[in-house]
Amino acid sequence: MTTNRGAQTPRDLLAGYVQRVAAGDVAGILGSYAADAVVTLPCGREAAGLEAIGAAFGAVVRSGVGFPVDDSVVDGARVIETGSLSMVSFTGLDGAVRTMVAWRGDDGWAWVRDGSMLRDVEAALDTGLVDVA
């Protein structure tokens, strides 16, 4: 697993991620994920790897659906760190609790498991990819 992230802490990773999500910056969002990350989608489906994750976030951004996050979720986030893994949990603006797992590589922290940002966003399924399972 390799990353090019540069975030020095899981909270830094979340802060940068929230800014990119709010801006609809799909390339920036992808820069927060490890190459082999997995993101949960609606209906029990998942996007595995950067191509599928990028397609899912791209579909959501194109649909105009907003993400229920802003800088306030960073301040209230709960971070549990043990060695090179961290669980980050926060309450979105919609009241839903969201949890993500980050991994620390030589070049900083990156998301490896995202079970929440797209789980309720049907537009994420409109990726055009057949390998989003």
Accessible surface in RSA format (square Angstrom, percent):
REM  Atomic radii and reference values for relative SASA: ProtOr
REM  Chains: A
REM  Algorithm: Lee & Richards
REM  Probe-radius: 1.40
REM  Slices: 20
REM RES _ NUM      All-atoms   Total-Side   Main-Chain    Non-polar    All polar
REM                ABS   REL    ABS   REL    ABS   REL    ABS   REL    ABS   REL
RES MET A   1   109.07  56.5  46.69  30.9  62.38 148.5  53.88  45.8  55.19  73.1
RES THR A   2   107.51  76.5 100.15 101.5   7.36  17.5  76.51 102.8  31.00  46.9
RES THR A   3    11.27   8.0   0.00   0.0  11.27  26.9   2.86   3.8   8.42  12.7
RES ASN A   4   133.28  91.9 107.31 103.7  25.97  62.5  22.41  53.9 110.86 107.2
RES ARG A   5    52.14  21.9  20.03  10.2  32.11  76.5   5.53   7.6  46.62  28.3
RES GLY A   6    42.59  52.5   0.00   N/A  42.59  52.5  28.70  78.8  13.88  31.1
RES ALA A   7    16.73  15.4   7.79  12.0   8.94  20.3  15.97  22.5   0.76   2.0
RES GLN A   8   135.68  75.9 116.13  84.9  19.55  46.5  52.95 112.7  82.73  62.7
RES THR A   9    59.93  42.6  59.47  60.3   0.45   1.1  57.79  77.6   2.13   3.2
RES PRO A  10     3.78   2.8   3.78   3.4   0.00   0.0   3.78   3.1   0.00   0.0
RES ARG A  11    91.53  38.4  91.11  46.4   0.42   1.0  46.05  62.9  45.49  27.6
RES ASP A  12    70.81  49.6  61.72  61.4   9.10  21.5  15.11  35.6  55.70  55.5
RES LEU A  13     5.73   3.2   4.06   2.9   1.67   4.2   5.66   4.0   0.07   0.2
RES LEU A  14     0.00   0.0   0.00   0.0   0.00   0.0   0.00   0.0   0.00   0.0
RES ALA A  15    32.91  30.3  32.63  50.4   0.27   0.6  32.87  46.3   0.03   0.1
RES GLY A  16    15.10  18.6   0.00   N/A  15.10  18.6  13.79  37.9   1.31   2.9
RES TYR A  17     0.98   0.5   0.98   0.6   0.00   0.0   0.98   0.7   0.00   0.0
RES VAL A  18     1.34   0.9   1.34   1.2   0.00   0.0   1.34   1.2   0.00   0.0
RES GLN A  19   111.30  62.2 102.27  74.7   9.03  21.5  30.18  64.2  81.12  61.5
RES ARG A  20    90.25  37.9  88.64  45.2   1.61   3.8  13.22  18.1  77.03  46.7
RES VAL A  21     2.60   1.7   0.00   0.0   2.60   6.3   0.00   0.0   2.60   7.1
RES ALA A  22    73.71  67.8  33.85  52.2  39.86  90.7  42.34  59.6  31.37  83.1
RES ALA A  23    81.70  75.1  41.09  63.4  40.60  92.4  53.65  75.6  28.05  74.3
RES GLY A  24    24.84  30.6   0.00   N/A  24.84  30.6  11.50  31.6  13.34  29.9
RES ASP A  25    60.56  42.4  52.74  52.5   7.82  18.5  20.26  47.7  40.31  40.2
RES VAL A  26    37.36  24.6  33.19  30.0   4.17  10.0  33.19  28.8   4.17  11.3
RES ALA A  27    81.05  74.5  63.77  98.4  17.28  39.3  68.19  96.0  12.86  34.1
RES GLY A  28    14.61  18.0   0.00   N/A  14.61  18.0  13.53  37.1   1.09   2.4
RES ILE A  29     0.00   0.0   0.00   0.0   0.00   0.0   0.00   0.0   0.00   0.0
RES LEU A  30    40.33  22.5  38.78  27.7   1.55   3.9  38.96  27.4   1.37   3.7
RES GLY A  31    34.83  43.0   0.00   N/A  34.83  43.0  30.08  82.5   4.75  10.6
RES SER A  32     2.04   1.7   0.32   0.4   1.71   3.9   1.71   3.6   0.32   0.5
RES TYR A  33     0.06   0.0   0.06   0.0   0.00   0.0   0.06   0.0   0.00   0.0
RES ALA A  34     0.00   0.0   0.00   0.0   0.00   0.0   0.00   0.0   0.00   0.0
RES ALA A  35    53.00  48.7  44.65  68.9   8.35  19.0  44.81  63.1   8.19  21.7
RES ASP A  36    80.98  56.7  62.35  62.1  18.62  44.0  40.92  96.3  40.05  39.9
RES ALA A  37     0.01   0.0   0.01   0.0   0.00   0.0   0.01   0.0   0.00   0.0
RES VAL A  38    35.89  23.6  35.89  32.5   0.00   0.0  35.89  31.2   0.00   0.0
RES VAL A  39     0.09   0.1   0.09   0.1   0.00   0.0   0.09   0.1   0.00   0.0
RES THR A  40    29.33  20.9  29.33  29.7   0.00   0.0  24.98  33.6   4.35   6.6
RES LEU A  41     1.57   0.9   0.00   0.0   1.57   4.0   0.00   0.0   1.57   4.2
RES PRO A  42     5.55   4.0   2.88   2.6   2.68   9.7   5.55   4.6   0.00   0.0
RES CYS A  43   101.18  76.5  52.46  58.5  48.73 114.5  35.79  90.7  65.39  70.5
RES GLY A  44    75.78  93.5   0.00   N/A  75.78  93.5  38.42 105.4  37.36  83.7
RES ARG A  45    84.68  35.6  84.25  42.9   0.43   1.0  26.76  36.6  57.92  35.1
RES GLU A  46    65.68  37.7  63.42  48.0   2.26   5.4  15.65  30.3  50.03  40.8
RES ALA A  47     0.00   0.0   0.00   0.0   0.00   0.0   0.00   0.0   0.00   0.0
RES ALA A  48    67.87  62.4  49.16  75.9  18.71  42.6  49.50  69.7  18.38  48.7
RES GLY A  49    17.77  21.9   0.00   N/A  17.77  21.9  16.68  45.8   1.09   2.4
RES LEU A  50    58.45  32.6  54.53  39.0   3.92   9.9  54.76  38.5   3.70   9.9
RES GLU A  51   128.48  73.8 110.65  83.7  17.83  42.5  55.68 107.7  72.79  59.4
RES ALA A  52     3.75   3.4   2.89   4.5   0.86   1.9   2.89   4.1   0.86   2.3
RES ILE A  53     0.00   0.0   0.00   0.0   0.00   0.0   0.00   0.0   0.00   0.0
RES GLY A  54    11.11  13.7   0.00   N/A  11.11  13.7   7.39  20.3   3.72   8.3
RES ALA A  55    22.35  20.6   9.89  15.3  12.46  28.3  20.37  28.7   1.98   5.3
RES ALA A  56     0.00   0.0   0.00   0.0   0.00   0.0   0.00   0.0   0.00   0.0
RES PHE A  57     0.00   0.0   0.00   0.0   0.00   0.0   0.00   0.0   0.00   0.0
RES GLY A  58     7.08   8.7   0.00   N/A   7.08   8.7   6.95  19.1   0.13   0.3
RES ALA A  59     5.85   5.4   1.11   1.7   4.74  10.8   2.30   3.2   3.55   9.4
RES VAL A  60     0.03   0.0   0.03   0.0   0.00   0.0   0.03   0.0   0.00   0.0
RES VAL A  61    51.17  33.7  36.82  33.3  14.35  34.6  40.12  34.9  11.05  30.0
RES ARG A  62   173.15  72.7 137.00  69.8  36.15  86.1  81.87 111.9  91.28  55.3
RES SER A  63    59.50  50.3  18.10  24.2  41.40  95.4  30.69  65.3  28.82  40.4
RES GLY A  64    64.42  79.4   0.00   N/A  64.42  79.4  35.67  97.9  28.75  64.4
RES VAL A  65    67.73  44.6  55.36  50.1  12.37  29.8  61.71  53.6   6.02  16.3
RES GLY A  66    60.36  74.4   0.00   N/A  60.36  74.4  38.89 106.7  21.47  48.1
RES PHE A  67    28.60  14.3   7.81   4.8  20.80  54.1   8.43   5.1  20.17  57.7
RES PRO A  68    25.80  18.8  18.53  16.9   7.27  26.4  25.50  21.1   0.30   1.9
RES VAL A  69     8.40   5.5   0.81   0.7   7.59  18.3   0.81   0.7   7.59  20.6
RES ASP A  70    58.84  41.2  57.10  56.8   1.74   4.1  28.48  67.0  30.36  30.3
RES ASP A  71    90.94  63.7  87.24  86.8   3.70   8.7  36.28  85.4  54.66  54.5
RES SER A  72    65.69  55.5  50.48  67.4  15.21  35.0  46.94 100.0  18.75  26.3
RES VAL A  73     6.40   4.2   1.54   1.4   4.86  11.7   6.30   5.5   0.10   0.3
RES VAL A  74    14.30   9.4  14.30  13.0   0.00   0.0  14.30  12.4   0.00   0.0
RES ASP A  75   124.68  87.3  96.41  96.0  28.27  66.8  33.33  78.5  91.35  91.1
RES GLY A  76    46.23  57.0   0.00   N/A  46.23  57.0  37.51 102.9   8.72  19.5
RES ALA A  77     7.43   6.8   0.00   0.0   7.43  16.9   0.00   0.0   7.43  19.7
RES ARG A  78   111.72  46.9 106.19  54.1   5.53  13.2  77.95 106.5  33.77  20.5
RES VAL A  79    45.43  29.9  15.77  14.3  29.66  71.5  15.77  13.7  29.66  80.4
RES ILE A  80   106.70  60.7 102.22  76.2   4.48  10.8 105.72  76.1   0.98   2.7
RES GLU A  81    88.94  51.1  58.64  44.4  30.30  72.1  19.22  37.2  69.72  56.9
RES THR A  82    98.46  70.0  88.62  89.8   9.84  23.5  58.00  77.9  40.46  61.2
RES GLY A  83    52.88  65.2   0.00   N/A  52.88  65.2  38.63 106.0  14.26  31.9
RES SER A  84    46.91  39.6  41.40  55.3   5.51  12.7  17.98  38.3  28.94  40.5
RES LEU A  85    85.89  47.8  85.84  61.4   0.05   0.1  85.89  60.3   0.00   0.0
RES SER A  86     2.68   2.3   0.00   0.0   2.68   6.2   2.60   5.5   0.09   0.1
RES MET A  87    77.79  40.3  75.57  50.0   2.22   5.3  46.12  39.2  31.67  42.0
RES VAL A  88     0.00   0.0   0.00   0.0   0.00   0.0   0.00   0.0   0.00   0.0
RES SER A  89    12.43  10.5  12.43  16.6   0.00   0.0   6.80  14.5   5.63   7.9
RES PHE A  90     0.59   0.3   0.59   0.4   0.00   0.0   0.59   0.4   0.00   0.0
RES THR A  91    62.46  44.4  50.87  51.6  11.59  27.6  39.17  52.6  23.29  35.2
RES GLY A  92     4.90   6.0   0.00   N/A   4.90   6.0   0.05   0.1   4.86  10.9
RES LEU A  93   104.58  58.2  68.28  48.8  36.30  91.3  73.76  51.8  30.81  82.9
RES ASP A  94    85.38  59.8  44.00  43.8  41.38  97.9  41.84  98.5  43.55  43.4
RES GLY A  95    51.72  63.8   0.00   N/A  51.72  63.8  29.61  81.3  22.11  49.5
RES ALA A  96    27.54  25.3  17.84  27.5   9.70  22.1  27.00  38.0   0.55   1.4
RES VAL A  97    81.48  53.6  70.51  63.8  10.97  26.4  70.51  61.3  10.97  29.8
RES ARG A  98     6.57   2.8   6.57   3.3   0.00   0.0   0.00   0.0   6.57   4.0
RES THR A  99    49.78  35.4  45.41  46.0   4.36  10.4  30.61  41.1  19.17  29.0
RES MET A 100     0.70   0.4   0.00   0.0   0.70   1.7   0.70   0.6   0.00   0.0
RES VAL A 101    46.00  30.3  46.00  41.6   0.00   0.0  46.00  40.0   0.00   0.0
RES ALA A 102     0.00   0.0   0.00   0.0   0.00   0.0   0.00   0.0   0.00   0.0
RES TRP A 103    54.28  21.8  54.28  26.3   0.00   0.0  37.89  20.2  16.39  26.6
RES ARG A 104    98.34  41.3  90.79  46.3   7.55  18.0  27.42  37.5  70.92  43.0
RES GLY A 105    12.96  16.0   0.00   N/A  12.96  16.0   7.00  19.2   5.96  13.4
RES ASP A 106   165.25 115.8 121.29 120.7  43.96 103.9  43.34 102.0 121.91 121.6
RES ASP A 107    52.80  37.0  40.73  40.5  12.06  28.5  42.47  99.9  10.33  10.3
RES GLY A 108     8.49  10.5   0.00   N/A   8.49  10.5   5.93  16.3   2.56   5.7
RES TRP A 109     2.44   1.0   2.44   1.2   0.00   0.0   0.58   0.3   1.85   3.0
RES ALA A 110     0.00   0.0   0.00   0.0   0.00   0.0   0.00   0.0   0.00   0.0
RES TRP A 111     0.00   0.0   0.00   0.0   0.00   0.0   0.00   0.0   0.00   0.0
RES VAL A 112    24.37  16.0  19.10  17.3   5.28  12.7  19.10  16.6   5.28  14.3
RES ARG A 113    84.73  35.6  84.55  43.1   0.18   0.4  39.02  53.3  45.71  27.7
RES ASP A 114     0.00   0.0   0.00   0.0   0.00   0.0   0.00   0.0   0.00   0.0
RES GLY A 115    28.28  34.9   0.00   N/A  28.28  34.9  17.17  47.1  11.11  24.9
RES SER A 116     1.00   0.8   1.00   1.3   0.00   0.0   1.00   2.1   0.00   0.0
RES MET A 117     1.21   0.6   0.06   0.0   1.15   2.7   0.04   0.0   1.17   1.5
RES LEU A 118     0.07   0.0   0.07   0.1   0.00   0.0   0.07   0.1   0.00   0.0
RES ARG A 119    75.91  31.9  68.66  35.0   7.24  17.2  25.87  35.4  50.04  30.3
RES ASP A 120    98.28  68.8  70.72  70.4  27.56  65.2  33.76  79.4  64.52  64.3
RES VAL A 121    19.58  12.9  16.32  14.8   3.26   7.9  19.58  17.0   0.00   0.0
RES GLU A 122   110.99  63.7 100.70  76.2  10.29  24.5  61.86 119.6  49.13  40.1
RES ALA A 123    22.31  20.5  10.24  15.8  12.07  27.5  18.93  26.7   3.38   9.0
RES ALA A 124     0.00   0.0   0.00   0.0   0.00   0.0   0.00   0.0   0.00   0.0
RES LEU A 125    43.90  24.5  26.37  18.9  17.53  44.1  27.11  19.0  16.79  45.2
RES ASP A 126   110.27  77.2  99.99  99.5  10.28  24.3  26.86  63.2  83.41  83.2
RES THR A 127    20.21  14.4   2.11   2.1  18.10  43.1   1.12   1.5  19.09  28.9
RES GLY A 128    78.72  97.1   0.00   N/A  78.72  97.1  44.80 122.9  33.92  76.0
RES LEU A 129    46.35  25.8  33.84  24.2  12.51  31.5  35.00  24.6  11.35  30.5
RES VAL A 130   153.66 101.1 121.33 109.8  32.33  77.9 127.51 110.8  26.15  70.9
RES ASP A 131    99.76  69.9  75.16  74.8  24.61  58.2  44.83 105.5  54.93  54.8
RES VAL A 132     3.12   2.1   1.60   1.4   1.52   3.7   1.66   1.4   1.45   3.9
RES ALA A 133    86.83  79.8  65.05 100.4  21.78  49.6  84.46 118.9   2.38   6.3
END  Absolute sums over single chains surface
CHAIN  1 A     6111.4       4336.2       1775.2       3434.2       2677.2
END  Absolute sums over all chains
TOTAL          6111.4       4336.2       1775.2       3434.2       2677.2
